Amino acid sequence: MFLLYYGVIDFYIGFNAGIKAFTAAVLGGIGSLPGAVLGGLLIGLIEAFWSGYATVAYKDVAVYSILAIVLMFMPSGLLGRHEVEKV
């Protein structure tokens, strides 16, 4: 599919998609499938609204900034659970 769209295959062709998928999993909460889905939807909405209202060149910066803000206040993600560590 990428070859038909871009016309070239590169070693890093899936890097951006992989980073976005990992960001969606972290944003939603590691280990939570509904959280990963919610994180993916939020990333898609953030990119779409940012591209519509601001410059497209900084849509990745907006996504990673939102991720940093969410992780500052909710370190386990949006739907992640706090784990109690037994000693």
Sine and cosine of phi, psi and omega as CSV:
sin_phi,cos_phi,sin_psi,cos_psi,sin_omega,cos_omega
0.00,0.00,-0.69,0.72,0.01,-1.00
-0.90,0.44,-0.63,0.77,-0.02,-1.00
-0.90,0.45,-0.66,0.75,0.01,-1.00
-0.92,0.39,-0.57,0.82,-0.03,-1.00
-0.98,0.18,-0.76,0.65,-0.09,-1.00
-1.00,-0.06,-0.44,0.90,0.02,-1.00
0.99,0.12,0.13,0.99,-0.01,-1.00
-0.48,-0.88,0.53,-0.85,0.10,-1.00
-0.93,-0.36,0.74,-0.67,-0.03,-1.00
-0.78,-0.63,0.35,-0.94,0.02,-1.00
-0.90,0.43,-0.57,0.82,-0.07,-1.00
-0.99,-0.13,0.37,0.93,-0.12,-0.99
-0.93,0.36,-0.46,0.89,0.02,-1.00
-0.98,-0.21,0.10,0.99,-0.07,-1.00
-0.90,0.44,-0.73,0.69,-0.03,-1.00
-0.90,0.44,-0.66,0.75,0.03,-1.00
-0.91,0.40,-0.61,0.80,0.03,-1.00
-0.92,0.39,-0.66,0.75,0.04,-1.00
-0.91,0.42,-0.64,0.77,0.03,-1.00
-0.92,0.39,-0.62,0.78,0.02,-1.00
-0.91,0.41,-0.67,0.74,0.05,-1.00
-0.91,0.43,-0.63,0.77,0.04,-1.00
-0.90,0.44,-0.64,0.77,0.03,-1.00
-0.90,0.43,-0.65,0.76,0.02,-1.00
-0.92,0.39,-0.65,0.76,0.01,-1.00
-0.94,0.34,-0.65,0.76,0.00,-1.00
-0.89,0.45,-0.68,0.74,0.00,-1.00
-0.98,0.22,-0.46,0.89,-0.04,-1.00
0.85,-0.53,0.86,-0.51,0.00,-1.00
-0.90,0.43,0.75,-0.67,0.01,-1.00
1.00,-0.02,-0.01,1.00,-0.01,-1.00
-0.90,-0.44,0.94,-0.34,0.00,-1.00
-0.91,0.42,-0.71,0.70,0.09,-1.00
-0.88,0.47,-0.54,0.84,0.05,-1.00
-0.92,0.40,-0.63,0.77,0.04,-1.00
-0.91,0.41,-0.62,0.78,0.05,-1.00
-0.91,0.42,-0.70,0.72,0.04,-1.00
-0.89,0.46,-0.66,0.75,0.05,-1.00
-0.88,0.47,-0.66,0.75,0.04,-1.00
-0.90,0.43,-0.66,0.75,0.05,-1.00
-0.91,0.42,-0.65,0.76,0.03,-1.00
-0.91,0.42,-0.64,0.76,0.04,-1.00
-0.89,0.45,-0.67,0.74,0.05,-1.00
-0.89,0.46,-0.67,0.74,0.02,-1.00
-0.93,0.38,-0.66,0.75,0.02,-1.00
-0.88,0.48,-0.70,0.71,0.00,-1.00
-0.90,0.43,-0.65,0.76,-0.03,-1.00
-0.92,0.39,-0.73,0.68,0.00,-1.00
-0.93,0.37,-0.62,0.78,0.01,-1.00
-0.90,0.43,-0.66,0.75,0.00,-1.00
-0.92,0.39,-0.49,0.87,0.00,-1.00
-0.98,0.18,-0.55,0.83,-0.11,-0.99
-0.95,-0.30,-0.28,0.96,-0.02,-1.00
-0.68,-0.73,-0.13,-0.99,-0.04,-1.00
-0.96,0.29,0.63,-0.78,-0.07,-1.00
-0.94,0.35,-0.43,0.90,-0.09,-1.00
-0.91,0.42,-0.40,0.92,-0.07,-1.00
-0.95,-0.30,0.34,0.94,-0.02,-1.00
-0.93,0.36,-0.55,0.84,0.06,-1.00
-0.93,0.36,-0.60,0.80,0.05,-1.00
-0.89,0.46,-0.64,0.77,0.02,-1.00
-0.90,0.44,-0.68,0.73,-0.01,-1.00
-0.89,0.45,-0.73,0.68,-0.05,-1.00
-0.95,0.30,-0.46,0.89,0.09,-1.00
-0.93,0.37,-0.68,0.74,0.06,-1.00
-0.89,0.46,-0.64,0.76,0.05,-1.00
-0.87,0.49,-0.71,0.71,-0.01,-1.00
-0.90,0.44,-0.66,0.76,0.00,-1.00
-0.91,0.41,-0.69,0.72,0.01,-1.00
-0.90,0.44,-0.67,0.74,-0.02,-1.00
-0.95,0.32,-0.38,0.93,0.09,-1.00
-0.93,0.36,-0.64,0.77,-0.07,-1.00
-0.99,-0.11,-0.44,0.90,0.03,-1.00
-0.73,-0.69,1.00,0.10,-0.11,-0.99
-0.89,0.46,-0.37,0.93,0.01,-1.00
-1.00,-0.03,0.04,1.00,-0.01,-1.00
0.99,-0.10,-0.07,-1.00,-0.06,-1.00
-0.95,0.31,-0.70,0.71,-0.02,-1.00
-0.91,-0.41,0.24,0.97,0.00,-1.00
-0.98,0.22,0.36,-0.93,0.00,-1.00
-0.95,-0.33,0.53,-0.85,0.11,-0.99
-0.98,0.22,0.75,-0.66,0.02,-1.00
-0.99,-0.16,0.72,-0.69,0.03,-1.00
-1.00,0.07,0.80,-0.60,-0.03,-1.00
-1.00,-0.08,0.86,-0.51,0.00,-1.00
-1.00,-0.05,0.68,-0.74,-0.01,-1.00
-0.92,-0.38,0.00,0.00,0.00,0.00
